[in-house]
Every structure is written in structure tokens, then in C-alpha cells.
Amino acid sequence: MNEDVWKQIVNDIESKNIRFGSCEVRLTFHDGRIGFYELTTRYRRNTHIPAGKNGTKGEAANG
């Protein structure tokens, strides 16, 4: 893989400022070289607060 392409991918990932979640990089090759890449990010948001946190009894976070 070309080092410049790798640097570009890393810069794009860093610009997403992912604090929680995941990022998937999909590389598409043409004639043995990377033709383009796609970034997919996913965010997970918990909806349940465990019992004992913030004085709750395990209620859902939104009410």
C-alpha cells in the first residue's frame, strides 16, 4: 500500500474525531492498486443506566 494513501486514510479517520464507536475502511483495488477507499463510522449509544449510577435504580436513560 502506498504510504501517502495510508497517511490520507489516517488523516480522514482523525478528522472524524471518533471518541466512541467504530470505523470501517473499505479499500477498492483496480489493476493491483487502490482505486478509492470508503470510511464508514458507527456510533453506539447506550440507553440503559446500570443500577447505582447517578442515584438511579436502573431506569432507561431517557426517562
Backbone as JSON, one array per atom type, in Angstrom:
{
  "sequence": "MNEDVWKQIVNDIESKNIRFGSCEVRLTFHDGRIGFYELTTRYRRNTHIPAGKNGTKGEAANG",
  "N": [[0.86, -1.17, 0.0], [0.54, 2.2, -0.8], [2.35, 4.65, 0.94], [1.52, 7.31, 1.13], [-1.21, 7.15, 0.61], [-2.04, 5.7, 2.84], [-1.46, 7.58, 4.87], [-3.32, 9.55, 4.17], [-5.72, 8.18, 4.64], [-5.54, 7.79, 7.44], [-5.53, 10.48, 8.27], [-8.13, 11.22, 7.46], [-9.65, 9.57, 9.14], [-8.9, 10.57, 11.66], [-9.98, 13.12, 11.43], [-12.64, 12.67, 11.78], [-12.96, 12.57, 14.46], [-13.53, 10.46, 16.34], [-14.77, 9.37, 19.3], [-16.21, 7.46, 20.65], [-17.3, 4.37, 19.44], [-16.98, 2.9, 16.17], [-14.9, 2.47, 13.25], [-14.86, 1.7, 9.89], [-12.8, 0.76, 7.21], [-12.86, 0.54, 3.81], [-11.24, -0.75, 1.12], [-10.88, -0.37, -2.34], [-9.67, -1.99, -5.1], [-7.99, -1.56, -8.25], [-6.54, -2.91, -10.99], [-4.48, -3.88, -9.34], [-3.87, -1.76, -7.7], [-4.86, 0.68, -5.23], [-7.93, 2.0, -5.9], [-9.91, 3.58, -4.79], [-11.12, 4.54, -1.53], [-13.39, 3.89, 1.2], [-14.88, 5.26, 4.08], [-16.62, 4.18, 6.88], [-18.49, 5.03, 9.62], [-19.65, 4.11, 12.84], [-21.85, 4.67, 15.48], [-22.52, 3.99, 18.84], [-25.0, 4.18, 21.17], [-25.71, 3.9, 24.46], [-28.71, 2.98, 26.08], [-29.5, 2.37, 28.56], [-29.07, 2.82, 32.0], [-26.91, 1.52, 34.33], [-27.87, 0.08, 37.51], [-27.43, 2.02, 40.44], [-25.75, 3.93, 39.36], [-25.43, 7.39, 39.25], [-27.45, 7.67, 41.2], [-29.65, 6.18, 40.37], [-32.14, 3.61, 39.81], [-31.73, 1.82, 37.84], [-33.15, 2.69, 35.64], [-34.26, 3.51, 32.27], [-32.23, 5.63, 30.24], [-33.49, 7.85, 29.11], [-35.73, 8.37, 30.54]],
  "CA": [[0.0, 0.0, 0.0], [1.26, 3.44, -0.88], [2.39, 5.31, 2.25], [0.72, 8.54, 1.05], [-2.62, 6.77, 0.74], [-2.24, 5.35, 4.24], [-1.5, 8.85, 5.62], [-4.59, 10.19, 3.85], [-6.76, 7.43, 5.36], [-5.39, 8.11, 8.86], [-5.99, 11.86, 8.45], [-9.59, 11.23, 7.35], [-10.19, 8.96, 10.36], [-8.69, 11.51, 12.75], [-10.88, 14.27, 11.26], [-13.97, 12.25, 12.25], [-12.95, 12.77, 15.9], [-14.29, 9.35, 16.93], [-14.48, 9.15, 20.72], [-16.86, 6.19, 20.96], [-17.83, 3.78, 18.22], [-16.03, 2.18, 15.34], [-14.7, 2.99, 11.91], [-14.52, 0.65, 8.94], [-12.16, 1.26, 5.99], [-13.02, -0.41, 2.71], [-10.35, -0.42, 0.02], [-11.25, -0.94, -3.62], [-8.48, -2.06, -5.93], [-8.13, -1.66, -9.7], [-5.23, -3.25, -11.57], [-3.5, -4.09, -8.29], [-3.64, -0.54, -6.91], [-6.07, 1.21, -4.59], [-8.65, 2.95, -6.75], [-10.52, 4.51, -3.85], [-11.46, 3.94, -0.24], [-14.6, 4.38, 1.84], [-14.9, 5.19, 5.53], [-17.94, 4.06, 7.48], [-18.42, 5.13, 11.08], [-20.84, 3.68, 13.58], [-21.9, 5.16, 16.85], [-23.4, 3.23, 19.71], [-25.45, 4.97, 22.31], [-26.38, 3.06, 25.45], [-29.99, 3.54, 26.51], [-29.81, 1.86, 29.9], [-28.11, 3.21, 33.02], [-26.84, 0.46, 35.34], [-28.32, 0.44, 38.86], [-26.41, 2.59, 41.29], [-25.1, 5.06, 38.71], [-26.16, 8.66, 39.36], [-28.59, 7.56, 42.09], [-30.8, 5.57, 39.7], [-32.47, 2.23, 40.12], [-31.62, 1.05, 36.61], [-34.13, 3.15, 34.64], [-33.73, 3.88, 30.96], [-31.58, 6.94, 30.32], [-34.36, 8.92, 28.65], [-36.94, 8.56, 31.32]],
  "C": [[0.9, 1.23, 0.0], [1.2, 4.18, 0.47], [1.58, 6.61, 2.25], [-0.76, 8.25, 1.2], [-2.93, 6.43, 2.19], [-2.33, 6.61, 5.1], [-2.82, 9.57, 5.39], [-5.74, 9.51, 4.59], [-6.72, 7.78, 6.84], [-5.87, 9.53, 9.13], [-7.51, 11.95, 8.38], [-10.24, 10.64, 8.6], [-10.06, 9.93, 11.52], [-9.64, 12.71, 12.65], [-12.3, 13.95, 11.7], [-14.1, 12.42, 13.76], [-13.8, 11.71, 16.62], [-13.84, 9.16, 18.37], [-15.07, 7.83, 21.18], [-17.4, 5.65, 19.66], [-16.75, 3.06, 17.45], [-15.95, 2.83, 13.97], [-14.25, 1.82, 11.03], [-13.92, 1.31, 7.7], [-12.29, 0.18, 4.94], [-12.18, 0.07, 1.54], [-10.84, -1.11, -1.25], [-10.05, -0.84, -4.56], [-8.86, -2.13, -7.42], [-6.73, -1.84, -10.26], [-4.14, -3.32, -10.5], [-3.19, -2.87, -7.44], [-4.96, -0.07, -6.3], [-6.68, 2.25, -5.52], [-9.32, 4.01, -5.91], [-10.76, 3.78, -2.54], [-12.7, 4.61, 0.31], [-14.44, 4.24, 3.35], [-16.34, 5.11, 5.99], [-17.77, 4.12, 8.99], [-19.75, 4.7, 11.68], [-20.74, 4.21, 14.99], [-22.9, 4.33, 17.62], [-23.74, 4.11, 20.88], [-26.21, 4.05, 23.25], [-27.66, 3.76, 25.91], [-30.36, 3.12, 27.92], [-28.7, 2.27, 30.85], [-28.08, 2.1, 34.07], [-27.28, 0.97, 36.72], [-27.15, 0.98, 39.66], [-25.67, 3.77, 40.67], [-25.99, 6.29, 38.83], [-27.43, 8.55, 40.2], [-29.82, 6.92, 41.48], [-31.05, 4.16, 40.23], [-32.45, 1.36, 38.87], [-32.62, 1.47, 35.55], [-33.43, 3.41, 33.3], [-33.22, 5.32, 31.04], [-32.51, 8.08, 29.94], [-35.64, 9.05, 29.47], [-37.34, 7.29, 31.96]]
}
